[in-house]
Amino acid sequence: MEEEIKEEKVLNKNFEKSITYKIFVWCENLGLWLLKVLHLKFLASFYENHIEAMRYLVCGALSTLVNILSYALGARIIFTFLDNKSAIVNVSEIFAFVVALIFAYWVNKIIVFDSKCSSTKELLKEIVSFVLR
């Protein structure tokens, strides 16, 4: 039991040291500060009161942006060697979906839900669950 608690504390410390999390929190704090400076304190307090939902919304918007950029990158640069334009579109859509799905899993795991897996089996189960939902 004590070993599990120690292991969980180590995982929590590793999570807090995550560069992704630090960058997101820094940007989040900057945004909240800007809202307060612009006299939109009610929006800042709404965000702070509903932090998990707002983080989920922000990460969803970022995932959409990643999807759009991945599609553009695929269609304009990566898959230009294909002869058929409809093949370029289809392959780029699949590429963009996979990249956005990986990104969405990553940011939701780290930023929104603070998910921790103690084993590879748990991690694989979590990934499959995320993909199938």
Secondary structure by P-SEA (a helix, b strand, c coil): caaaaaaaaaaaaaaaacaaaaaaaaaaaaaaaaaaaacaaaaaaaaaaaaaaaaaaaaaaaaaaaaaaaaaaaacccccccccaaaaaaaaaaaaaaaaaaaaaaaaaccccccccccaaaaaaaaaaaaac
